[in-house]
Amino acid sequence: MKIKMYKTDDGIIAKIIDNEKELEFSNLDMIDYLYKTNTDIEFEYDDISEEEKTKIVDLYNKIKAKVLEIKNEDSSIECDPK
């Protein structure tokens, strides 16, 4: 998955790039992708400062770590069929 980040007059906008089409960004889509795959998300930046990039990457890493934590918890749950 690739997410494009760019600035507008209203702030930073994110779009998901899928087959060269820009789709509306959804946190749920991103989280679902991270949960279902072991693939990192690629970011593309347009007119984003280094400070903003750092904040975006830091937030992404926190989200990814939490998703991996939950994923590992889910895989360690034992089923007790009765």
Z-matrix of the N, CA and C atoms (Angstrom, degrees):
N
C 1 1.449
C 2 1.519 1 108.22
N 3 1.314 2 115.42 1 140.72
C 4 1.452 3 121.17 2 176.11
C 5 1.524 4 108.06 3 -121.65
N 6 1.319 5 115.76 4 135.87
C 7 1.458 6 121.17 5 176.94
C 8 1.518 7 107.79 6 -119.60
N 9 1.327 8 115.32 7 126.36
C 10 1.465 9 121.88 8 179.01
C 11 1.522 10 108.53 9 -98.66
N 12 1.324 11 115.98 10 129.44
C 13 1.455 12 122.25 11 179.13
C 14 1.519 13 108.09 12 -115.46
N 15 1.335 14 115.85 13 130.21
C 16 1.466 15 118.99 14 177.02
C 17 1.517 16 110.18 15 -149.66
N 18 1.329 17 114.65 16 161.53
C 19 1.461 18 120.94 17 -176.65
C 20 1.520 19 110.91 18 -94.16
N 21 1.329 20 113.54 19 145.27
C 22 1.463 21 122.01 20 169.23
C 23 1.521 22 106.37 21 -130.97
N 24 1.302 23 116.96 22 -178.71
C 25 1.464 24 120.53 23 176.86
C 26 1.529 25 111.68 24 -64.07
N 27 1.339 26 116.60 25 -24.03
C 28 1.464 27 121.29 26 -178.25
C 29 1.527 28 113.54 27 -90.66
N 30 1.330 29 118.34 28 -4.96
C 31 1.463 30 121.15 29 -179.46
C 32 1.514 31 111.48 30 130.37
N 33 1.317 32 115.40 31 -155.95
C 34 1.461 33 121.02 32 -179.63
C 35 1.521 34 109.32 33 -90.06
N 36 1.316 35 115.63 34 132.31
C 37 1.464 36 122.96 35 -179.99
C 38 1.523 37 108.09 36 -114.14
N 39 1.329 38 116.96 37 142.94
C 40 1.462 39 122.06 38 176.42
C 41 1.525 40 108.66 39 -119.31
N 42 1.321 41 115.16 40 140.83
C 43 1.464 42 122.19 41 175.75
C 44 1.519 43 107.82 42 -133.49
N 45 1.315 44 116.66 43 143.88
C 46 1.460 45 121.56 44 173.91
C 47 1.519 46 107.30 45 -88.46
N 48 1.318 47 115.96 46 130.55
C 49 1.461 48 120.93 47 178.10
C 50 1.521 49 107.63 48 -98.17
N 51 1.330 50 116.33 49 118.14
C 52 1.458 51 121.98 50 -179.80
C 53 1.521 52 108.20 51 -133.48
N 54 1.318 53 116.19 52 115.73
C 55 1.474 54 120.94 53 -177.77
C 56 1.522 55 111.39 54 51.96
N 57 1.343 56 114.94 55 45.67
C 58 1.471 57 123.07 56 177.97
C 59 1.530 58 113.76 57 67.73
N 60 1.337 59 118.67 58 6.75
C 61 1.462 60 122.17 59 176.18
C 62 1.524 61 108.08 60 -101.74
N 63 1.335 62 115.90 61 141.47
C 64 1.461 63 120.98 62 175.33
C 65 1.521 64 108.85 63 -91.99
N 66 1.331 65 115.78 64 119.97
C 67 1.460 66 122.12 65 179.99
C 68 1.524 67 109.48 66 -111.82
N 69 1.308 68 116.20 67 157.13
C 70 1.467 69 120.27 68 178.49
C 71 1.522 70 109.62 69 -59.48
N 72 1.323 71 116.04 70 136.48
C 73 1.463 72 121.80 71 178.89
C 74 1.516 73 109.92 72 -76.93
N 75 1.317 74 115.16 73 139.54
C 76 1.457 75 121.36 74 175.35
C 77 1.522 76 108.44 75 -137.87
N 78 1.332 77 116.49 76 127.77
C 79 1.467 78 119.92 77 175.27
C 80 1.520 79 110.77 78 -58.27
N 81 1.330 80 116.80 79 -37.82
C 82 1.465 81 119.89 80 -179.62
C 83 1.515 82 111.53 81 -64.66
N 84 1.326 83 117.36 82 -39.47
C 85 1.468 84 120.05 83 176.53
C 86 1.523 85 110.71 84 -61.98
N 87 1.319 86 116.70 85 -42.43
C 88 1.456 87 120.80 86 -179.80
C 89 1.526 88 110.65 87 -65.57
N 90 1.319 89 117.76 88 -45.88
C 91 1.458 90 121.98 89 -179.64
C 92 1.525 91 110.59 90 -64.38
N 93 1.320 92 117.07 91 -42.37
C 94 1.460 93 121.95 92 177.77
C 95 1.525 94 110.55 93 -60.63
N 96 1.324 95 116.77 94 -42.88
C 97 1.465 96 121.99 95 178.35
C 98 1.526 97 110.36 96 -61.48
N 99 1.332 98 117.06 97 -46.29
C 100 1.461 99 120.71 98 179.47
C 101 1.523 100 111.72 99 -63.43
N 102 1.330 101 116.90 100 -37.44
C 103 1.461 102 121.04 101 -178.88
C 104 1.527 103 111.17 102 -69.72
N 105 1.329 104 116.46 103 -39.12
C 106 1.466 105 120.62 104 -174.87
C 107 1.526 106 114.26 105 -84.61
N 108 1.331 107 118.03 106 -17.72
C 109 1.459 108 120.25 107 -176.54
C 110 1.518 109 110.68 108 -126.63
N 111 1.294 110 115.79 109 169.51
C 112 1.465 111 121.60 110 173.37
C 113 1.520 112 109.56 111 -110.99
N 114 1.315 113 116.52 112 27.22
C 115 1.456 114 122.75 113 -175.52
C 116 1.521 115 110.47 114 -106.56
N 117 1.326 116 115.68 115 134.28
C 118 1.465 117 119.68 116 175.73
C 119 1.519 118 110.36 117 -70.47
N 120 1.303 119 114.83 118 156.27
C 121 1.457 120 121.38 119 174.82
C 122 1.520 121 107.93 120 -89.33
N 123 1.307 122 115.70 121 136.83
C 124 1.462 123 121.42 122 178.35
C 125 1.523 124 108.44 123 -95.60
N 126 1.328 125 115.62 124 134.64
C 127 1.461 126 120.66 125 178.93
C 128 1.518 127 110.04 126 -107.95
N 129 1.317 128 114.87 127 141.31
C 130 1.461 129 122.14 128 173.75
C 131 1.524 130 105.91 129 -121.80
N 132 1.329 131 116.49 130 132.55
C 133 1.457 132 120.73 131 -175.66
C 134 1.514 133 110.57 132 -117.38
N 135 1.326 134 115.03 133 139.88
C 136 1.461 135 120.99 134 176.09
C 137 1.528 136 107.61 135 -131.70
N 138 1.332 137 116.39 136 110.00
C 139 1.462 138 122.70 137 177.83
C 140 1.529 139 112.58 138 63.67
N 141 1.345 140 116.26 139 38.81
C 142 1.455 141 122.20 140 178.28
C 143 1.536 142 107.62 141 -110.19
N 144 1.326 143 116.79 142 131.64
C 145 1.466 144 120.70 143 -178.76
C 146 1.528 145 110.91 144 -70.46
N 147 1.328 146 115.96 145 162.93
C 148 1.465 147 121.10 146 178.37
C 149 1.532 148 110.83 147 -62.22
N 150 1.319 149 116.59 148 -37.76
C 151 1.467 150 120.23 149 178.33
C 152 1.533 151 110.65 150 -63.20
N 153 1.326 152 116.89 151 -43.55
C 154 1.463 153 120.97 152 179.00
C 155 1.529 154 110.76 153 -65.91
N 156 1.330 155 116.92 154 -40.33
C 157 1.474 156 121.01 155 177.31
C 158 1.523 157 110.37 156 -59.45
N 159 1.332 158 115.67 157 -43.86
C 160 1.463 159 120.15 158 -179.71
C 161 1.520 160 110.60 159 -61.38
N 162 1.320 161 117.34 160 -43.52
C 163 1.470 162 120.96 161 178.88
C 164 1.521 163 111.22 162 -64.01
N 165 1.327 164 117.34 163 -40.95
C 166 1.464 165 122.07 164 179.18
C 167 1.523 166 110.06 165 -63.12
N 168 1.324 167 116.75 166 -47.76
C 169 1.471 168 121.42 167 -178.82
C 170 1.530 169 110.51 168 -65.46
N 171 1.320 170 118.17 169 -40.81
C 172 1.468 171 121.02 170 177.70
C 173 1.522 172 111.10 171 -60.87
N 174 1.333 173 117.32 172 -45.07
C 175 1.459 174 121.21 173 178.55
C 176 1.523 175 110.69 174 -63.69
N 177 1.331 176 116.83 175 -44.34
C 178 1.468 177 121.16 176 178.14
C 179 1.534 178 110.26 177 -58.49
N 180 1.327 179 117.23 178 -44.79
C 181 1.467 180 120.58 179 -179.06
C 182 1.530 181 111.67 180 -63.62
N 183 1.331 182 118.18 181 -36.13
C 184 1.460 183 121.47 182 177.06
C 185 1.527 184 110.63 183 -67.15
N 186 1.325 185 116.39 184 -43.50
C 187 1.468 186 120.79 185 178.44
C 188 1.523 187 109.74 186 -63.07
N 189 1.327 188 116.31 187 -46.74
C 190 1.466 189 120.96 188 -178.97
C 191 1.529 190 110.78 189 -61.19
N 192 1.334 191 118.11 190 -42.58
C 193 1.460 192 121.54 191 179.60
C 194 1.528 193 110.96 192 -62.49
N 195 1.321 194 117.20 193 -41.24
C 196 1.467 195 120.98 194 179.59
C 197 1.523 196 110.63 195 -66.78
N 198 1.332 197 116.68 196 -41.49
C 199 1.470 198 120.46 197 178.35
C 200 1.526 199 109.50 198 -62.17
N 201 1.327 200 117.66 199 -44.19
C 202 1.467 201 120.83 200 179.47
C 203 1.527 202 111.21 201 -64.27
N 204 1.336 203 116.69 202 -38.03
C 205 1.465 204 120.94 203 177.38
C 206 1.528 205 110.30 204 -61.08
N 207 1.314 206 116.47 205 -47.40
C 208 1.464 207 121.08 206 -179.89
C 209 1.522 208 110.40 207 -66.00
N 210 1.316 209 116.44 208 -41.01
C 211 1.463 210 121.52 209 179.14
C 212 1.528 211 110.11 210 -60.08
N 213 1.326 212 117.02 211 -42.86
C 214 1.463 213 120.77 212 179.06
C 215 1.521 214 111.81 213 -68.39
N 216 1.332 215 117.43 214 -36.97
C 217 1.460 216 120.85 215 176.50
C 218 1.524 217 110.20 216 -63.95
N 219 1.339 218 116.54 217 -43.31
C 220 1.465 219 120.78 218 -179.86
C 221 1.524 220 111.88 219 -62.46
N 222 1.324 221 116.63 220 -36.47
C 223 1.464 222 119.21 221 -177.84
C 224 1.513 223 112.40 222 -77.00
N 225 1.340 224 117.40 223 -17.36
C 226 1.463 225 119.64 224 -179.88
C 227 1.526 226 112.75 225 -94.22
N 228 1.300 227 117.66 226 -3.05
C 229 1.472 228 121.32 227 179.23
C 230 1.517 229 108.46 228 -74.60
N 231 1.319 230 114.96 229 125.98
C 232 1.465 231 119.61 230 179.62
C 233 1.527 232 109.08 231 -91.47
N 234 1.287 233 113.99 232 143.27
C 235 1.456 234 120.82 233 178.58
C 236 1.521 235 108.05 234 -89.87
N 237 1.325 236 117.11 235 133.24
C 238 1.450 237 122.14 236 178.69
C 239 1.523 238 108.53 237 -118.19
N 240 1.340 239 116.53 238 82.10
C 241 1.473 240 118.76 239 -178.85
C 242 1.516 241 110.97 240 -69.98
N 243 1.301 242 115.80 241 129.93
C 244 1.467 243 120.94 242 179.96
C 245 1.493 244 109.69 243 -122.97
